[in-house]
Amino acid sequence: MEALNSKFHNHARSNSLPSKPHPIIIQCNEHLARLGAYDASSSSSLLRQKLTSLQDLHDCIEKLVQLPLTQEALVQERQEKWVDDLLDGSLRLLDACTATKDALLHTKECTRELQSTIRRRRGGEVELTVEVKKFLTSRKIVRKAIVKALENLKGNANKCNVSITNKDYQTMALVGLLKDAEVVSFSIFESLLNFFSGSTQSKRSSWGLVSKLMHNKRVGYAQGADENEFAKVDAELQFFAFNTSTKSNNINDLQKKLENLGSCIQDLEEGLESLFRRLIKIRVALLNILNH
């Protein structure tokens, strides 16, 4: 991510140029700065805030893409490598968002099945223990998929750096902003995937660099220990599945943690779905401009 984040620094310095960027570019940069000011820690509430801010950023980018000056630049430069890079980047973001949604959806389905078994309670503790072990097996599958998705994210992130010189200021600002948005989006997907894996120590390095390089005043978020509903459920189920003592006293705690996890999943799923629709709109707009 270091090579990518150097792009953030170069783009931030470009604001000192005498030319003034379009107001929508300024708005997009404000959204980027806001994202960079978030704390690097991961909790469900903080991740929801980041997702909302990321949606706002891509809303602004959609408006930017619709501007005549943006469309003119893309059409005139359609044979340039940086245009292909931006188009490829829009596809990489969609792929990353899809992988993140899939990891969440798999856990959601397993959670619902387990909750249904607990409510029925027909087979007693034996049936419930079997379902708990099935859930844990499914979580292992999810984690393997998350590891692969994170590897793909790293590979995609290394493709974010775009070299563009000898262009007018507006074009350079446009390209810099779109690539910055790609970098920060990948960082949030990385945070989400680590959170979904149930990791109690998320990888903070990428977000820390993003936050540092945005160089705005940080927004304070009072956070205690990271609250990870996925990790809590995993730990509770591990104890439940392999504890030989009576389990009836643990079922209420398990139900409560599963309910909290379900609420967390619902909120994050809605945020990811909304973001996914925005990413699709941006890619379609880019394709329409270039194919016009």
C-alpha positions as CSV (number, residue, x, y, z in Angstrom):
1,M,0.0,0.0,0.0
2,E,3.0,2.4,0.4
3,A,3.3,3.0,-3.3
4,L,-0.4,3.7,-3.5
5,N,-0.5,6.1,-0.6
6,S,2.3,8.1,-2.1
7,K,-0.4,9.0,-4.6
8,F,-2.4,10.5,-1.8
9,H,0.5,12.7,-0.8
10,N,1.2,13.9,-4.4
11,H,-2.4,14.7,-5.0
12,A,-2.7,16.6,-1.7
13,R,0.2,18.8,-2.7
14,S,-1.4,19.5,-6.1
15,N,-4.0,21.6,-4.3
16,S,-1.2,24.3,-3.9
17,L,-1.3,24.9,-7.7
18,P,-2.7,28.2,-8.7
19,S,-5.6,26.7,-10.7
20,K,-8.8,26.1,-8.8
21,P,-10.5,22.8,-9.1
22,H,-14.2,22.4,-9.9
23,P,-16.5,22.6,-6.7
24,I,-17.5,19.0,-7.1
25,I,-13.9,17.9,-7.0
26,I,-13.5,20.0,-3.8
27,Q,-16.6,18.3,-2.3
28,C,-15.1,14.9,-3.2
29,N,-11.8,15.8,-1.6
30,E,-13.8,16.8,1.5
31,H,-15.4,13.4,1.7
32,L,-11.9,11.8,1.3
33,A,-10.6,13.9,4.1
34,R,-13.5,13.0,6.3
35,L,-12.8,9.3,5.6
36,G,-9.1,9.8,6.4
37,A,-10.0,11.3,9.8
38,Y,-11.7,8.2,11.1
39,D,-10.0,6.1,13.7
40,A,-8.1,3.1,12.5
41,S,-9.9,0.7,15.0
42,S,-12.7,-1.5,13.8
43,S,-16.1,-1.9,15.6
44,S,-19.5,-2.4,13.9
45,S,-20.6,1.1,14.7
46,L,-17.4,2.7,13.3
47,L,-17.5,0.5,10.2
48,R,-21.1,1.5,9.5
49,Q,-20.0,5.2,9.7
50,K,-17.2,4.5,7.3
51,L,-19.6,2.8,4.9
52,T,-21.9,5.7,5.0
53,S,-19.1,8.2,4.4
54,L,-17.9,6.0,1.5
55,Q,-21.4,6.0,0.0
56,D,-21.3,9.8,0.2
57,L,-18.0,9.9,-1.5
58,H,-19.2,7.7,-4.4
59,D,-22.4,9.8,-4.7
60,C,-20.2,12.8,-5.2
61,I,-18.0,10.9,-7.7
62,E,-21.1,9.9,-9.7
63,K,-21.9,13.7,-10.0
64,L,-18.3,14.3,-11.0
65,V,-18.5,11.7,-13.8
66,Q,-21.6,13.4,-15.2
67,L,-19.9,16.8,-15.5
68,P,-19.3,17.9,-19.1
69,L,-15.7,18.7,-18.4
70,T,-15.2,15.1,-17.1
71,Q,-16.9,13.6,-20.1
72,E,-14.9,15.8,-22.4
73,A,-11.6,14.7,-20.8
74,L,-12.5,11.0,-20.9
75,V,-13.6,11.2,-24.6
76,Q,-10.6,13.2,-25.7
77,E,-8.2,10.9,-23.8
78,R,-10.0,7.6,-24.4
79,Q,-6.9,6.1,-26.0
80,E,-4.7,7.0,-23.0
81,K,-3.6,4.4,-20.5
82,W,-5.0,6.4,-17.6
83,V,-8.5,6.1,-19.0
84,D,-8.2,2.3,-19.2
85,D,-6.8,2.2,-15.7
86,L,-9.7,4.2,-14.3
87,L,-12.2,1.8,-16.1
88,D,-10.3,-1.2,-14.8
89,G,-10.4,0.3,-11.3
90,S,-14.2,0.6,-11.4
91,L,-14.4,-3.1,-12.1
92,R,-11.9,-4.0,-9.4
93,L,-14.0,-2.0,-6.9
94,L,-17.1,-3.9,-7.9
95,D,-15.3,-7.2,-7.5
96,A,-14.0,-6.3,-4.1
97,C,-17.5,-5.1,-3.0
98,T,-19.0,-8.4,-4.3
99,A,-16.5,-10.5,-2.4
100,T,-17.1,-8.6,0.8
101,K,-20.9,-8.9,0.4
102,D,-20.6,-12.7,-0.2
103,A,-18.5,-13.2,3.0
104,L,-21.2,-11.4,4.9
105,L,-24.1,-13.2,3.3
106,H,-22.6,-16.7,4.0
107,T,-22.4,-15.9,7.7
108,K,-25.9,-14.4,7.6
109,E,-27.4,-17.6,6.2
110,C,-25.6,-19.8,8.8
111,T,-26.6,-17.5,11.6
112,R,-30.3,-17.8,10.6
113,E,-30.2,-21.6,10.4
114,L,-28.6,-21.7,13.9
115,Q,-31.2,-19.3,15.3
116,S,-34.0,-21.4,13.8
117,T,-32.6,-24.6,15.5
118,I,-32.4,-22.8,18.8
119,R,-36.0,-21.7,18.6
120,R,-37.2,-25.2,17.7
121,R,-35.2,-27.0,20.3
122,R,-36.8,-30.3,19.3
123,G,-33.7,-32.4,19.4
124,G,-32.4,-30.8,22.6
125,E,-28.8,-30.2,23.2
126,V,-27.6,-32.9,20.8
127,E,-29.2,-31.4,17.8
128,L,-28.1,-27.9,18.8
129,T,-24.5,-29.1,19.3
130,V,-24.6,-30.6,15.8
131,E,-25.8,-27.3,14.3
132,V,-23.3,-25.3,16.2
133,K,-20.5,-27.5,14.8
134,K,-21.9,-27.0,11.3
135,F,-21.9,-23.3,11.9
136,L,-18.2,-23.4,13.0
137,T,-17.4,-25.5,9.9
138,S,-19.1,-22.9,7.7
139,R,-17.2,-20.1,9.4
140,K,-13.9,-21.9,8.5
141,I,-15.0,-21.9,4.9
142,V,-15.8,-18.2,5.1
143,R,-12.4,-17.4,6.6
144,K,-10.7,-19.2,3.8
145,A,-12.7,-17.2,1.3
146,I,-11.8,-14.0,3.2
147,V,-8.1,-14.8,3.1
148,K,-8.4,-15.2,-0.7
149,A,-10.4,-12.0,-1.0
150,L,-7.8,-10.1,1.0
151,E,-5.0,-11.4,-1.2
152,N,-6.9,-10.2,-4.2
153,L,-7.4,-6.9,-2.6
154,K,-3.7,-6.5,-2.1
155,G,-3.1,-7.4,-5.7
156,N,-5.8,-4.9,-6.9
157,A,-4.5,-2.2,-4.6
158,N,-1.1,-2.5,-6.2
159,K,-2.7,-1.5,-9.5
160,C,-4.1,1.8,-8.2
161,N,-1.1,3.9,-9.0
162,V,-1.6,5.9,-12.2
163,S,1.1,8.1,-13.7
164,I,-0.3,11.1,-15.5
165,T,1.7,14.1,-16.6
166,N,1.5,17.1,-19.0
167,K,-2.3,17.3,-18.6
168,D,-4.4,20.3,-17.7
169,Y,-5.0,20.8,-14.0
170,Q,-8.6,19.7,-14.0
171,T,-7.8,16.4,-15.6
172,M,-4.9,15.7,-13.2
173,A,-7.2,16.6,-10.3
174,L,-9.9,14.3,-11.6
175,V,-7.6,11.3,-12.1
176,G,-5.9,11.9,-8.7
177,L,-9.2,12.0,-6.9
178,L,-10.6,8.9,-8.6
179,K,-7.5,6.9,-7.7
180,D,-7.6,8.2,-4.1
181,A,-11.2,7.0,-3.9
182,E,-10.1,3.6,-5.1
183,V,-7.4,3.4,-2.5
184,V,-9.6,4.4,0.4
185,S,-12.4,2.0,-0.8
186,F,-10.0,-0.9,-0.8
187,S,-8.9,0.0,2.7
188,I,-12.5,-0.1,3.9
189,F,-13.2,-3.4,2.2
190,E,-10.1,-4.8,3.9
191,S,-11.3,-3.6,7.3
192,L,-14.7,-5.2,6.7
193,L,-13.3,-8.5,5.6
194,N,-11.0,-8.7,8.6
195,F,-14.0,-7.8,10.9
196,F,-16.1,-10.5,9.3
197,S,-13.4,-13.1,9.8
198,G,-13.8,-12.5,13.5
199,S,-10.3,-11.3,13.9
200,T,-9.8,-9.4,17.2
201,Q,-6.8,-7.6,15.7
202,S,-7.7,-6.1,12.4
203,K,-4.9,-5.1,10.0
204,R,-4.6,-1.4,10.7
205,S,-1.5,-0.5,8.7
206,S,-3.4,0.4,5.4
207,W,-6.0,2.5,7.1
208,G,-3.3,4.2,9.3
209,L,-1.4,5.3,6.2
210,V,-4.6,6.5,4.5
211,S,-5.6,8.4,7.6
212,K,-2.1,10.0,8.0
213,L,-1.8,11.0,4.4
214,M,-5.1,12.8,4.4
215,H,-3.4,15.2,6.8
216,N,-6.6,16.8,8.1
217,K,-7.5,17.2,11.8
218,R,-8.6,13.8,13.1
219,V,-12.2,13.3,14.3
220,G,-12.2,11.8,17.8
221,Y,-14.1,8.6,18.3
222,A,-14.1,7.3,21.9
223,Q,-13.4,3.6,21.4
224,G,-12.7,1.0,24.0
225,A,-11.7,-2.5,23.1
226,D,-12.9,-3.4,19.6
227,E,-16.4,-4.7,19.6
228,N,-16.5,-7.6,17.1
229,E,-19.9,-9.4,17.1
230,F,-18.4,-12.1,14.8
231,A,-15.6,-12.9,17.2
232,K,-18.0,-13.0,20.2
233,V,-20.3,-15.5,18.5
234,D,-17.3,-17.6,17.3
235,A,-15.9,-17.8,20.8
236,E,-19.3,-18.6,22.4
237,L,-20.0,-21.4,19.9
238,Q,-16.5,-22.9,20.4
239,F,-17.2,-23.1,24.1
240,F,-20.7,-24.4,23.5
241,A,-19.7,-27.1,21.1
242,F,-16.8,-28.6,23.1
243,N,-17.9,-28.0,26.7
244,T,-18.9,-31.3,28.2
245,S,-20.9,-29.7,31.1
246,T,-24.6,-28.8,30.9
247,K,-25.3,-26.2,28.2
248,S,-28.8,-25.1,29.1
249,N,-27.5,-22.1,31.0
250,N,-25.4,-21.0,28.0
251,I,-28.3,-21.0,25.5
252,N,-29.7,-17.6,26.5
253,D,-26.2,-16.0,26.2
254,L,-25.8,-17.6,22.8
255,Q,-29.2,-16.4,21.6
256,K,-28.4,-12.8,22.7
257,K,-25.0,-12.9,20.9
258,L,-26.6,-14.3,17.7
259,E,-29.3,-11.6,17.8
260,N,-26.6,-8.9,18.1
261,L,-24.7,-10.5,15.3
262,G,-27.8,-10.6,13.2
263,S,-28.4,-6.9,13.7
264,C,-24.8,-6.1,12.9
265,I,-25.0,-8.1,9.7
266,Q,-28.3,-6.5,8.6
267,D,-26.8,-3.0,9.0
268,L,-23.6,-3.7,7.2
269,E,-25.4,-5.6,4.5
270,E,-27.6,-2.7,3.8
271,G,-24.6,-0.4,3.6
272,L,-22.7,-2.7,1.3
273,E,-25.7,-3.1,-1.0
274,S,-26.2,0.6,-1.2
275,L,-22.5,1.1,-2.0
276,F,-22.6,-1.6,-4.6
277,R,-25.4,0.1,-6.5
278,R,-23.4,3.4,-6.5
279,L,-20.4,1.6,-7.9
280,I,-22.5,0.1,-10.6
281,K,-23.9,3.5,-11.6
282,I,-20.4,5.0,-11.8
283,R,-19.1,2.1,-14.0
284,V,-22.1,2.3,-16.3
285,A,-21.7,6.0,-16.6
286,L,-18.0,5.6,-17.5
287,L,-18.8,2.9,-20.1
288,N,-21.5,5.0,-21.6
289,I,-19.2,8.0,-22.0
290,L,-16.4,6.0,-23.6
291,N,-18.7,4.0,-25.9
292,H,-20.7,7.1,-27.0
